[in-house]
Amino acid sequence: MASIKTNKSNSYLKSCSTYTDNENHFLVDSRYEIIRILGKGSYGVVCSAIDTKSINSGIEHKIAIKKVTKIFNKEILLIRAIRELKLMKFFKGHKNIANLLDLDVVYIKPYEGLYCFQELCDLDLARVLYSNVQFSEFHIQNFMYQILCGVKYIHSADVIHRDLKPGNILVTTQGTLKICDFGLARGINPNFFKNHQTTITNYVATRWYRAPELILSTKSYNKSVDIWAIGCILGELFGRRPLFPGKNSNEQIHELFKILGNPPLEVIKKYNWKLDGVNWVKYKQIKWKTLYPFAPNDAITLLDKILLWDYKKRLSIEEILNMNFFKNVRNYYEEPIMNQLFNFSFEDNSNNLSILKEVLECEVKEFKEMNKIGVE
Amino acid sequence: MLKSIIHSETYLINSSNSINDTSNCARIPSLKNENNNRYSTLLGTSNSKRSNFLKVCSWPFQRIESLNELKREDDTEVRSTDLEEKAMTFSTSRRSNLFPLRNNPSLENIKKVSSRSSKKGSFEPSNRCVVITNITSSMGINSVIQQVCGGPLEKIVRHSNSLEIYFIFPEHAKQFYMYGKNSGLLIVNGLKLKVQWLLDDENNQIISPNLLSQILHNGCRRCLIISKVIPNKKIRTGDKMFYPEPEIHYSSYLNVSEIRSDFNKFGEIMDIGSVISRKLCFSVFYYDIKHAINAKNEFELIGSELNLKYKDWSIWYGKDITDRACFAL
């Protein structure tokens, strides 16, 4: 690990420390000491760090730093970075959504990118699922309920997350869940679509949690893609393995067939799905009770009503919360909604890199000023 | 298939370390101001039979006997200097944890230290109660407490649109107050909360010496962790992820409503948590540390109703959710 002090003329960083290994380059305020790389994805890199400024409080404060890369070359990546940043700010303070602490934009190569500083959690749900951890009906209810509360908050602003999966749900050892990674999330309220085209990409969500309408490329989709993912997670909590682990897009649809059976003819017609070859083989639907014989009936009912081919028939987030399965863990006072919709009209400038850069800088500056970080 | 899980975008976490490394939540020593260490009472060590449990539940627990052990270890650790970074953090953090014992904090100590560290006139030296205002009806208690940080709490007192947060130690209260006052980060559901010191009622400011000594010696917290070993469950070691057997890793007999009524007898429960552990495990958070102490005493009283009902279960104090660092400005 290299740790050097520089006095680069960055707008916020007075002194900074860097971290470099073979392929990763981090440049952060010298208050942060980078420990190690935690993970990588198409978006960039995440590492853990110690906030040395908190040391005199007597408690070691570990944080996660997400560096979103390549944003200054490609408009779409920059738009996604701005969306993520705006959404993290927008949803800040919900108990089931990851907490944004600080932001930085760095232009100096090879460190360039958007840096998001977040609270570090001990685990994520994938780590919990695929370990010795003991579950009970209460555990599954409580985990699901927390995910639902987070998604309710997100959906109430007319935003869809589009990438819900166990790896994107952080878990503390105390059992608190927090949804993170808004890199694929976006607003869908038609009022903000005025000046740009309404098509939205289908190639979202990690394959195993991708709703059938995304795979079969129906032109429009809505919040129910998140509901589908929630259903997949519920099944996974009982089965302790992914419900539909397709190895590629074709196999993914095949995995759905194997458990849900062939989609009903009227649904295929309704959405004009081209199934051709796949539909040749006939599959019978497997009963959830056969798959998870030990699961309580309320959970079985829920799976039945969520994992449906026809996305218009899936329950909404509110309807899921009202289901019997959650009656023991539900707390009406802890289910807030947003009082405003997410405005994504900045996307009107989707092909102007320099305007987008300005938007990004404004957002970072605004967050810093609001939180008085780095402001004398 | 598992490979793709590992390589999927699961970021932020490298649990292999956070699970096993108990120093994770141990205090690290402060070089600038050693006085702060007096306020850390928890021990970040796993010993004997609890170590398994702690591998998953990485909270530190305090036990008198383990303190003596640590004192001995302390001497040897000083000699080993060229350890790798991680090991160093661990040893230093353990050493720092001895400060509460050496200095044997008392009320006078706390007062002395805090008055020294606070030069601003508005700050009451021994004030440990921060009042949070600007709370609306859309904010549940758990939503608010989830955003509180600085250190463990003694109790929470609720009013219609404010909360009195009593920290155990004034220094922690001060950190939270500064965080709430000087940063825009104390937000619940998009709304900024306001903090102020509780000014009236001098009696409330002082924690009873009896209670404080219990907290310091037994590590009492408002959180109880109740766990039960699953018979015949093979535990896989190592950090590799695997597909566990669903039925063995699922207990169908845990009844939360019953737990709630069993533990509500000692005081109002703030929350029951689904704890992440290889044992069947849940937590009970009270509003007041006294209720947790009473519940634990009753639980451990041989022959009591609670003791008989939960005879296969063990109970410990757990880390308070507010016991984490405030983001410093």
HADDOCK unambig.tbl for C-alpha pairs under 7 A between the chains (distance, minus, plus):
assign (segid A and resid 38 and name CA) (segid B and resid 11 and name CA) 5.70 0.50 0.50
assign (segid A and resid 38 and name CA) (segid B and resid 12 and name CA) 5.63 0.50 0.50
assign (segid A and resid 38 and name CA) (segid B and resid 13 and name CA) 5.81 0.50 0.50
assign (segid A and resid 38 and name CA) (segid B and resid 14 and name CA) 5.77 0.50 0.50
assign (segid A and resid 39 and name CA) (segid B and resid 9 and name CA) 6.77 0.50 0.50
assign (segid A and resid 39 and name CA) (segid B and resid 10 and name CA) 6.37 0.50 0.50
assign (segid A and resid 39 and name CA) (segid B and resid 11 and name CA) 4.53 0.50 0.50
assign (segid A and resid 39 and name CA) (segid B and resid 12 and name CA) 6.76 0.50 0.50
assign (segid A and resid 40 and name CA) (segid B and resid 9 and name CA) 6.29 0.50 0.50
assign (segid A and resid 40 and name CA) (segid B and resid 11 and name CA) 6.75 0.50 0.50
assign (segid A and resid 41 and name CA) (segid B and resid 9 and name CA) 5.21 0.50 0.50
assign (segid A and resid 46 and name CA) (segid B and resid 11 and name CA) 5.97 0.50 0.50
assign (segid A and resid 46 and name CA) (segid B and resid 12 and name CA) 6.08 0.50 0.50
assign (segid A and resid 47 and name CA) (segid B and resid 12 and name CA) 6.66 0.50 0.50
assign (segid A and resid 48 and name CA) (segid B and resid 12 and name CA) 6.87 0.50 0.50
assign (segid A and resid 53 and name CA) (segid B and resid 328 and name CA) 6.11 0.50 0.50
assign (segid A and resid 54 and name CA) (segid B and resid 325 and name CA) 6.65 0.50 0.50
assign (segid A and resid 54 and name CA) (segid B and resid 327 and name CA) 6.73 0.50 0.50
assign (segid A and resid 54 and name CA) (segid B and resid 328 and name CA) 5.64 0.50 0.50
assign (segid A and resid 55 and name CA) (segid B and resid 30 and name CA) 6.01 0.50 0.50
assign (segid A and resid 56 and name CA) (segid B and resid 30 and name CA) 5.24 0.50 0.50
assign (segid A and resid 56 and name CA) (segid B and resid 32 and name CA) 6.54 0.50 0.50
assign (segid A and resid 56 and name CA) (segid B and resid 33 and name CA) 6.59 0.50 0.50
assign (segid A and resid 57 and name CA) (segid B and resid 36 and name CA) 6.81 0.50 0.50
assign (segid A and resid 58 and name CA) (segid B and resid 27 and name CA) 5.67 0.50 0.50
assign (segid A and resid 58 and name CA) (segid B and resid 28 and name CA) 6.06 0.50 0.50
assign (segid A and resid 58 and name CA) (segid B and resid 29 and name CA) 6.35 0.50 0.50
assign (segid A and resid 58 and name CA) (segid B and resid 30 and name CA) 5.94 0.50 0.50
assign (segid A and resid 58 and name CA) (segid B and resid 36 and name CA) 6.01 0.50 0.50
assign (segid A and resid 58 and name CA) (segid B and resid 37 and name CA) 6.12 0.50 0.50
assign (segid A and resid 59 and name CA) (segid B and resid 27 and name CA) 4.80 0.50 0.50
assign (segid A and resid 59 and name CA) (segid B and resid 28 and name CA) 6.17 0.50 0.50
assign (segid A and resid 59 and name CA) (segid B and resid 324 and name CA) 6.60 0.50 0.50
assign (segid A and resid 59 and name CA) (segid B and resid 325 and name CA) 5.39 0.50 0.50
assign (segid A and resid 60 and name CA) (segid B and resid 27 and name CA) 5.90 0.50 0.50
assign (segid A and resid 60 and name CA) (segid B and resid 28 and name CA) 5.77 0.50 0.50
assign (segid A and resid 60 and name CA) (segid B and resid 325 and name CA) 6.71 0.50 0.50
assign (segid A and resid 61 and name CA) (segid B and resid 325 and name CA) 5.50 0.50 0.50
assign (segid A and resid 64 and name CA) (segid B and resid 12 and name CA) 5.78 0.50 0.50
assign (segid A and resid 91 and name CA) (segid B and resid 189 and name CA) 6.93 0.50 0.50
assign (segid A and resid 91 and name CA) (segid B and resid 190 and name CA) 6.52 0.50 0.50
assign (segid A and resid 92 and name CA) (segid B and resid 187 and name CA) 6.89 0.50 0.50
assign (segid A and resid 92 and name CA) (segid B and resid 189 and name CA) 6.45 0.50 0.50
assign (segid A and resid 92 and name CA) (segid B and resid 190 and name CA) 5.77 0.50 0.50
assign (segid A and resid 93 and name CA) (segid B and resid 187 and name CA) 4.84 0.50 0.50
assign (segid A and resid 93 and name CA) (segid B and resid 188 and name CA) 4.16 0.50 0.50
assign (segid A and resid 93 and name CA) (segid B and resid 189 and name CA) 4.58 0.50 0.50
assign (segid A and resid 93 and name CA) (segid B and resid 190 and name CA) 5.67 0.50 0.50
assign (segid A and resid 94 and name CA) (segid B and resid 143 and name CA) 6.92 0.50 0.50
assign (segid A and resid 94 and name CA) (segid B and resid 188 and name CA) 6.01 0.50 0.50
assign (segid A and resid 94 and name CA) (segid B and resid 189 and name CA) 4.78 0.50 0.50
assign (segid A and resid 95 and name CA) (segid B and resid 143 and name CA) 5.35 0.50 0.50
assign (segid A and resid 95 and name CA) (segid B and resid 146 and name CA) 6.20 0.50 0.50
assign (segid A and resid 120 and name CA) (segid B and resid 12 and name CA) 6.50 0.50 0.50
assign (segid A and resid 121 and name CA) (segid B and resid 13 and name CA) 6.88 0.50 0.50
assign (segid A and resid 122 and name CA) (segid B and resid 13 and name CA) 6.39 0.50 0.50
assign (segid A and resid 122 and name CA) (segid B and resid 15 and name CA) 6.06 0.50 0.50
assign (segid A and resid 122 and name CA) (segid B and resid 18 and name CA) 5.84 0.50 0.50
assign (segid A and resid 123 and name CA) (segid B and resid 13 and name CA) 5.52 0.50 0.50
assign (segid A and resid 123 and name CA) (segid B and resid 15 and name CA) 5.44 0.50 0.50
assign (segid A and resid 124 and name CA) (segid B and resid 13 and name CA) 6.51 0.50 0.50
assign (segid A and resid 127 and name CA) (segid B and resid 241 and name CA) 6.82 0.50 0.50
assign (segid A and resid 130 and name CA) (segid B and resid 241 and name CA) 5.06 0.50 0.50
assign (segid A and resid 130 and name CA) (segid B and resid 242 and name CA) 4.99 0.50 0.50
assign (segid A and resid 130 and name CA) (segid B and resid 243 and name CA) 5.32 0.50 0.50
assign (segid A and resid 130 and name CA) (segid B and resid 244 and name CA) 6.22 0.50 0.50
assign (segid A and resid 131 and name CA) (segid B and resid 241 and name CA) 5.84 0.50 0.50
assign (segid A and resid 131 and name CA) (segid B and resid 242 and name CA) 6.23 0.50 0.50
assign (segid A and resid 131 and name CA) (segid B and resid 244 and name CA) 6.48 0.50 0.50
assign (segid A and resid 132 and name CA) (segid B and resid 235 and name CA) 6.21 0.50 0.50
assign (segid A and resid 132 and name CA) (segid B and resid 236 and name CA) 6.74 0.50 0.50
assign (segid A and resid 132 and name CA) (segid B and resid 244 and name CA) 6.71 0.50 0.50
assign (segid A and resid 132 and name CA) (segid B and resid 278 and name CA) 5.25 0.50 0.50
assign (segid A and resid 133 and name CA) (segid B and resid 249 and name CA) 6.92 0.50 0.50
assign (segid A and resid 133 and name CA) (segid B and resid 276 and name CA) 6.25 0.50 0.50
assign (segid A and resid 133 and name CA) (segid B and resid 277 and name CA) 5.07 0.50 0.50
assign (segid A and resid 133 and name CA) (segid B and resid 278 and name CA) 4.11 0.50 0.50
assign (segid A and resid 134 and name CA) (segid B and resid 249 and name CA) 4.82 0.50 0.50
assign (segid A and resid 134 and name CA) (segid B and resid 250 and name CA) 5.99 0.50 0.50
assign (segid A and resid 134 and name CA) (segid B and resid 277 and name CA) 6.15 0.50 0.50
assign (segid A and resid 134 and name CA) (segid B and resid 278 and name CA) 5.00 0.50 0.50
assign (segid A and resid 134 and name CA) (segid B and resid 279 and name CA) 5.74 0.50 0.50
assign (segid A and resid 134 and name CA) (segid B and resid 280 and name CA) 5.44 0.50 0.50
assign (segid A and resid 135 and name CA) (segid B and resid 249 and name CA) 5.89 0.50 0.50
assign (segid A and resid 135 and name CA) (segid B and resid 250 and name CA) 4.72 0.50 0.50
assign (segid A and resid 135 and name CA) (segid B and resid 251 and name CA) 6.22 0.50 0.50
assign (segid A and resid 135 and name CA) (segid B and resid 280 and name CA) 6.86 0.50 0.50
assign (segid A and resid 136 and name CA) (segid B and resid 250 and name CA) 5.15 0.50 0.50
assign (segid A and resid 136 and name CA) (segid B and resid 251 and name CA) 4.63 0.50 0.50
assign (segid A and resid 136 and name CA) (segid B and resid 252 and name CA) 5.77 0.50 0.50
assign (segid A and resid 136 and name CA) (segid B and resid 254 and name CA) 6.52 0.50 0.50
assign (segid A and resid 137 and name CA) (segid B and resid 252 and name CA) 6.18 0.50 0.50
assign (segid A and resid 138 and name CA) (segid B and resid 256 and name CA) 6.82 0.50 0.50
assign (segid A and resid 138 and name CA) (segid B and resid 274 and name CA) 6.94 0.50 0.50
assign (segid A and resid 139 and name CA) (segid B and resid 274 and name CA) 5.07 0.50 0.50
assign (segid A and resid 142 and name CA) (segid B and resid 274 and name CA) 6.67 0.50 0.50
assign (segid A and resid 167 and name CA) (segid B and resid 9 and name CA) 6.50 0.50 0.50
assign (segid A and resid 167 and name CA) (segid B and resid 10 and name CA) 4.42 0.50 0.50
assign (segid A and resid 168 and name CA) (segid B and resid 10 and name CA) 6.22 0.50 0.50
assign (segid A and resid 173 and name CA) (segid B and resid 57 and name CA) 6.02 0.50 0.50
assign (segid A and resid 173 and name CA) (segid B and resid 275 and name CA) 6.19 0.50 0.50
assign (segid A and resid 173 and name CA) (segid B and resid 276 and name CA) 5.16 0.50 0.50
assign (segid A and resid 174 and name CA) (segid B and resid 273 and name CA) 6.68 0.50 0.50
assign (segid A and resid 174 and name CA) (segid B and resid 274 and name CA) 6.90 0.50 0.50
assign (segid A and resid 174 and name CA) (segid B and resid 275 and name CA) 4.85 0.50 0.50
assign (segid A and resid 174 and name CA) (segid B and resid 276 and name CA) 6.32 0.50 0.50
assign (segid A and resid 175 and name CA) (segid B and resid 273 and name CA) 6.17 0.50 0.50
assign (segid A and resid 175 and name CA) (segid B and resid 274 and name CA) 5.14 0.50 0.50
assign (segid A and resid 175 and name CA) (segid B and resid 275 and name CA) 4.78 0.50 0.50
assign (segid A and resid 175 and name CA) (segid B and resid 276 and name CA) 5.74 0.50 0.50
assign (segid A and resid 238 and name CA) (segid B and resid 246 and name CA) 6.42 0.50 0.50
assign (segid A and resid 239 and name CA) (segid B and resid 246 and name CA) 5.45 0.50 0.50
assign (segid A and resid 240 and name CA) (segid B and resid 243 and name CA) 6.13 0.50 0.50
assign (segid A and resid 240 and name CA) (segid B and resid 244 and name CA) 6.23 0.50 0.50
assign (segid A and resid 240 and name CA) (segid B and resid 246 and name CA) 5.54 0.50 0.50
assign (segid A and resid 241 and name CA) (segid B and resid 243 and name CA) 5.94 0.50 0.50
assign (segid A and resid 328 and name CA) (segid B and resid 257 and name CA) 6.99 0.50 0.50
assign (segid A and resid 333 and name CA) (segid B and resid 138 and name CA) 6.40 0.50 0.50
assign (segid A and resid 333 and name CA) (segid B and resid 139 and name CA) 6.62 0.50 0.50
assign (segid A and resid 333 and name CA) (segid B and resid 140 and name CA) 4.99 0.50 0.50
assign (segid A and resid 334 and name CA) (segid B and resid 139 and name CA) 6.45 0.50 0.50
assign (segid A and resid 334 and name CA) (segid B and resid 140 and name CA) 4.79 0.50 0.50
assign (segid A and resid 334 and name CA) (segid B and resid 143 and name CA) 6.67 0.50 0.50
assign (segid A and resid 336 and name CA) (segid B and resid 138 and name CA) 5.88 0.50 0.50
assign (segid A and resid 370 and name CA) (segid B and resid 184 and name CA) 5.63 0.50 0.50
assign (segid A and resid 371 and name CA) (segid B and resid 183 and name CA) 4.83 0.50 0.50
assign (segid A and resid 371 and name CA) (segid B and resid 184 and name CA) 4.07 0.50 0.50
assign (segid A and resid 371 and name CA) (segid B and resid 185 and name CA) 5.94 0.50 0.50
assign (segid A and resid 372 and name CA) (segid B and resid 183 and name CA) 5.87 0.50 0.50
assign (segid A and resid 372 and name CA) (segid B and resid 184 and name CA) 6.98 0.50 0.50
assign (segid A and resid 373 and name CA) (segid B and resid 329 and name CA) 6.02 0.50 0.50
